[in-house]
Amino acid sequence: MTESDLPPPDTKRWVMRRKAEVVAGVRSGLISLEEACRRYTLSVEEFLSWQRLIDSHGMRGLRATRLQDYRPGQSVRDRLTAAE
């Protein structure tokens, strides 16, 4: 993995592949966690959640449209019902 494999610093749209590239960059030592968070304006908690999702569910766990399938807690239906 090289610097050119990382997403550009101005990335706004975080698709699965880009999230996985950042996690791989930190894990390989190419970039530090602190630098990744600064470069991409991420919180440590957000980065760590990406890492946990990859560890638990692979890259598919990073799909923003499927978070309810991978994150613990209430389902979307339960949250909507509670909000009424």
Backbone as a printed PyTorch tensor [residue, N CA C, xyz], in Angstrom:
tensor([[[  0.8510,  -1.1670,   0.0000],
         [  0.0000,   0.0000,   0.0000],
         [  0.8980,   1.2320,   0.0000]],

        [[  0.5320,   2.2170,  -0.8230],
         [  1.2850,   3.4690,  -0.8960],
         [  0.3550,   4.6520,  -0.6560]],

        [[  0.9610,   5.8070,  -0.5070],
         [  0.2030,   7.0470,  -0.2850],
         [ -0.8470,   7.2640,  -1.3760]],

        [[ -0.5310,   6.8860,  -2.6110],
         [ -1.4730,   7.0940,  -3.7200],
         [ -2.7080,   6.1960,  -3.6110]],

        [[ -2.6630,   5.1670,  -2.7630],
         [ -3.8200,   4.2920,  -2.5590],
         [ -4.8480,   4.9090,  -1.6110]],

        [[ -4.4300,   5.9190,  -0.8650],
         [ -5.3490,   6.5740,   0.0820],
         [ -6.2770,   7.5380,  -0.6480]],

        [[ -7.4770,   7.7390,  -0.1210],
         [ -8.3790,   8.7180,  -0.7290],
         [ -7.7830,  10.1270,  -0.6290]],

        [[ -8.1950,  11.0370,  -1.5030],
         [ -7.6990,  12.4100,  -1.4050],
         [ -8.1730,  13.0740,  -0.0990]],

        [[ -7.3960,  14.0110,   0.4270],
         [ -7.7760,  14.6620,   1.6940],
         [ -9.1250,  15.3800,   1.6570]],

        [[ -9.5630,  15.8020,   0.4890],
         [-10.8310,  16.5310,   0.3910],
         [-12.0350,  15.6140,   0.1400]],

        [[-11.8910,  14.3300,   0.4160],
         [-12.9800,  13.3650,   0.2010],
         [-14.2050,  13.7540,   1.0160]],

        [[-15.3390,  13.8070,   0.3660],
         [-16.6100,  14.1280,   1.0350],
         [-17.5650,  12.9400,   1.0290]],

        [[-17.4740,  12.1180,  -0.0050],
         [-18.3690,  10.9610,  -0.1560],
         [-17.6150,   9.7040,   0.2550]],

        [[-18.0230,   9.1160,   1.3700],
         [-17.3030,   7.9830,   1.9390],
         [-17.9660,   6.6680,   1.5600]],

        [[-17.5410,   6.1020,   0.4460],
         [-18.0230,   4.7870,   0.0200],
         [-17.2100,   3.7140,   0.7390]],

        [[-17.6820,   2.4910,   0.6900],
         [-17.0240,   1.3760,   1.3850],
         [-15.5360,   1.2940,   1.0720]],

        [[-15.1900,   1.3640,  -0.1890],
         [-13.8070,   1.2040,  -0.6190],
         [-12.8990,   2.2630,   0.0140]],

        [[-13.3450,   3.5060,   0.0420],
         [-12.5100,   4.5760,   0.6110],
         [-12.3200,   4.4010,   2.1130]],

        [[-13.3740,   4.0310,   2.8040],
         [-13.2600,   3.7790,   4.2450],
         [-12.2580,   2.6520,   4.4970]],

        [[-12.3700,   1.5790,   3.7130],
         [-11.4740,   0.4300,   3.8720],
         [-10.0240,   0.8130,   3.5670]],

        [[ -9.8130,   1.6960,   2.5940],
         [ -8.4650,   2.1450,   2.2690],
         [ -7.8390,   2.9070,   3.4340]],

        [[ -8.6170,   3.7500,   4.0840],
         [ -8.0980,   4.5030,   5.2310],
         [ -7.7540,   3.5440,   6.3750]],

        [[ -8.6480,   2.6010,   6.6560],
         [ -8.3750,   1.6210,   7.7160],
         [ -7.1220,   0.8130,   7.3730]],

        [[ -6.9970,   0.3760,   6.1370],
         [ -5.8180,  -0.3930,   5.7240],
         [ -4.5500,   0.4550,   5.8350]],

        [[ -4.6490,   1.7300,   5.5010],
         [ -3.4960,   2.6240,   5.6010],
         [ -3.0130,   2.7710,   7.0310]],

        [[ -3.9470,   2.9010,   7.9620],
         [ -3.5720,   3.0120,   9.3780],
         [ -3.0150,   1.6880,   9.8660]],

        [[ -3.6580,   0.5970,   9.5220],
         [ -3.2040,  -0.7180,   9.9900],
         [ -1.8220,  -1.0750,   9.4560]],

        [[ -1.5150,  -0.6390,   8.2530],
         [ -0.2110,  -0.9660,   7.6600],
         [  0.8950,  -0.0270,   8.1320]],

        [[  0.5320,   1.0360,   8.8460],
         [  1.5240,   1.9920,   9.3200],
         [  1.8490,   3.0770,   8.3150]],

        [[  1.1450,   3.0850,   7.1880],
         [  1.3670,   4.1110,   6.1720],
         [  1.0030,   5.4960,   6.6970]],

        [[ -0.0360,   5.5450,   7.5100],
         [ -0.5210,   6.8040,   8.0780],
         [ -0.9310,   6.5110,   9.5230]],

        [[ -0.7070,   7.4530,  10.4020],
         [ -1.1060,   7.2390,  11.7960],
         [ -2.5950,   7.5040,  11.9630]],

        [[ -3.1540,   6.9930,  13.0170],
         [ -4.5630,   7.2450,  13.3190],
         [ -4.8030,   8.7410,  13.4460]],

        [[ -3.9170,   9.4330,  14.1400],
         [ -4.0790,  10.8770,  14.3390],
         [ -4.0480,  11.6280,  13.0070]],

        [[ -3.1040,  11.2540,  12.1330],
         [ -3.0110,  11.9020,  10.8270],
         [ -4.2340,  11.5960,   9.9740]],

        [[ -4.7180,  10.3620,  10.0120],
         [ -5.9110,  10.0090,   9.2430],
         [ -7.1090,  10.8270,   9.7080]],

        [[ -7.2740,  10.9470,  11.0090],
         [ -8.4060,  11.7210,  11.5390],
         [ -8.2810,  13.1880,  11.1560]],

        [[ -7.0810,  13.7300,  11.2280],
         [ -6.8680,  15.1340,  10.8590],
         [ -7.0810,  15.3280,   9.3580]],

        [[ -6.4730,  14.4660,   8.5560],
         [ -6.5450,  14.6070,   7.0940],
         [ -7.9760,  14.5000,   6.5690]],

        [[ -8.7500,  13.5920,   7.1550],
         [-10.1000,  13.3370,   6.6310],
         [-11.2120,  13.9100,   7.5060]],

        [[-10.8500,  14.6910,   8.4930],
         [-11.8090,  15.3000,   9.4160],
         [-12.7280,  14.2350,  10.0190]],

        [[-12.1100,  13.2080,  10.5690],
         [-12.8400,  12.1120,  11.2150],
         [-12.6270,  12.1950,  12.7070]],

        [[-13.5930,  11.7420,  13.4600],
         [-13.3650,  11.5630,  14.8870],
         [-12.7060,  10.1930,  15.0720]],

        [[-12.0030,  10.0370,  16.1680],
         [-11.3940,   8.7410,  16.4740],
         [-12.4880,   7.6870,  16.5710]],

        [[-13.6210,   8.0510,  17.1560],
         [-14.7330,   7.1120,  17.3020],
         [-15.2550,   6.6480,  15.9470]],

        [[-15.3390,   7.5740,  14.9720],
         [-15.8190,   7.1940,  13.6450],
         [-14.8410,   6.2200,  12.9830]],

        [[-13.5500,   6.5410,  13.0540],
         [-12.5590,   5.6320,  12.4810],
         [-12.6310,   4.2610,  13.1450]],

        [[-12.6730,   4.2450,  14.4690],
         [-12.7130,   2.9640,  15.1810],
         [-13.9730,   2.1780,  14.8450]],

        [[-15.0780,   2.8720,  14.5810],
         [-16.2970,   2.1530,  14.1870],
         [-16.0990,   1.4980,  12.8220]],

        [[-15.4180,   2.1730,  11.8900],
         [-15.1140,   1.5620,  10.5920],
         [-14.2690,   0.3090,  10.8010]],

        [[-13.2760,   0.4260,  11.6560],
         [-12.3830,  -0.7040,  11.9170],
         [-13.1390,  -1.8850,  12.5110]],

        [[-14.0180,  -1.6040,  13.4860],
         [-14.8130,  -2.6750,  14.1080],
         [-15.7470,  -3.3220,  13.0960]],

        [[-16.3690,  -2.5070,  12.2350],
         [-17.2890,  -3.0550,  11.2330],
         [-16.5490,  -3.9590,  10.2480]],

        [[-15.3510,  -3.5680,   9.8420],
         [-14.5540,  -4.4130,   8.9480],
         [-14.2010,  -5.7210,   9.6490]],

        [[-13.7760,  -5.6250,  10.9060],
         [-13.3980,  -6.8280,  11.6520],
         [-14.5830,  -7.7690,  11.8370]],

        [[-15.7520,  -7.2200,  12.0630],
         [-16.9400,  -8.0390,  12.3350],
         [-17.6520,  -8.5290,  11.0880]],

        [[-17.6910,  -7.6920,  10.0460],
         [-18.5400,  -7.9880,   8.8940],
         [-17.8480,  -7.8540,   7.5480]],

        [[-16.5590,  -7.5780,   7.5530],
         [-15.8580,  -7.3530,   6.2930],
         [-16.2340,  -6.0040,   5.7010]],

        [[-15.7960,  -5.7750,   4.4910],
         [-16.0780,  -4.4840,   3.8440],
         [-17.5680,  -4.1860,   3.7530]],

        [[-18.3790,  -5.2130,   3.6260],
         [-19.8300,  -4.9870,   3.4940],
         [-20.4130,  -4.3060,   4.7210]],

        [[-19.7460,  -4.4500,   5.8640],
         [-20.1960,  -3.7780,   7.0760],
         [-20.1060,  -2.2690,   6.9880]],

        [[-19.3280,  -1.7660,   6.0350],
         [-19.1470,  -0.3290,   5.8680],
         [-20.2340,   0.3240,   5.0250]],

        [[-21.1390,  -0.4570,   4.4910],
         [-22.1890,   0.1130,   3.6420],
         [-23.0960,   1.0070,   4.4630]],

        [[-23.1460,   2.2690,   4.1090],
         [-23.9480,   3.2510,   4.8480],
         [-25.4350,   2.9210,   4.7750]],

        [[-25.8790,   2.3290,   3.6880],
         [-27.3020,   2.0380,   3.5300],
         [-27.7330,   0.8080,   4.3130]],

        [[-26.7740,   0.0630,   4.8760],
         [-27.1050,  -1.1640,   5.5840],
         [-26.6880,  -1.1240,   7.0550]],

        [[-26.4520,   0.0570,   7.5970],
         [-25.9630,   0.1560,   8.9670],
         [-26.8600,  -0.5540,   9.9640]],

        [[-28.1650,  -0.4970,   9.7350],
         [-29.0620,  -1.1150,  10.6940],
         [-28.8570,  -2.6210,  10.7780]],

        [[-28.3010,  -3.2340,   9.7560],
         [-28.0480,  -4.6710,   9.7830],
         [-26.8070,  -5.0240,  10.5910]],

        [[-25.8990,  -4.0800,  10.7530],
         [-24.6100,  -4.3740,  11.3600],
         [-24.3810,  -3.7130,  12.7070]],

        [[-25.1320,  -2.6940,  13.0240],
         [-24.9090,  -1.9930,  14.2850],
         [-25.9100,  -2.4770,  15.3240]],

        [[-25.4400,  -2.6410,  16.5520],
         [-26.3480,  -3.1010,  17.6050],
         [-27.3400,  -2.0100,  17.9760]],

        [[-28.4300,  -2.4220,  18.5770],
         [-29.4240,  -1.4480,  19.0290],
         [-30.7320,  -1.6410,  18.3010]],

        [[-31.5410,  -0.6130,  18.3680],
         [-32.8680,  -0.6850,  17.7750],
         [-32.8070,  -0.7350,  16.2580]],

        [[-33.8000,  -1.3640,  15.6720],
         [-33.9210,  -1.3470,  14.2260],
         [-34.4770,   0.0090,  13.8060]],

        [[-34.4110,   0.3010,  12.5290],
         [-34.9470,   1.5670,  12.0170],
         [-36.4320,   1.6460,  12.3490]],

        [[-37.1680,   0.5680,  12.1690],
         [-38.6030,   0.5620,  12.4480],
         [-38.8580,   0.8930,  13.9210]],

        [[-38.0820,   0.2970,  14.8300],
         [-38.2450,   0.5750,  16.2600],
         [-37.9790,   2.0440,  16.5710]],

        [[-36.9430,   2.6330,  15.9410],
         [-36.6190,   4.0290,  16.1880],
         [-37.7230,   4.9350,  15.6620]],

        [[-38.2760,   4.6170,  14.5050],
         [-39.3530,   5.4340,  13.9510],
         [-40.6110,   5.3380,  14.8060]],

        [[-40.9210,   4.1580,  15.2820],
         [-42.0890,   3.9630,  16.1410],
         [-41.9320,   4.7310,  17.4410]],

        [[-40.7500,   4.7030,  18.0200],
         [-40.4860,   5.4140,  19.2830],
         [-40.5600,   6.9160,  19.1090]],

        [[-40.2710,   7.4120,  17.8980],
         [-40.2760,   8.8520,  17.6600],
         [-41.6970,   9.4020,  17.4780]],

        [[-42.6600,   8.5550,  17.2460],
         [-44.0350,   9.0180,  16.9950],
         [-44.7290,   9.4820,  18.2520]]])
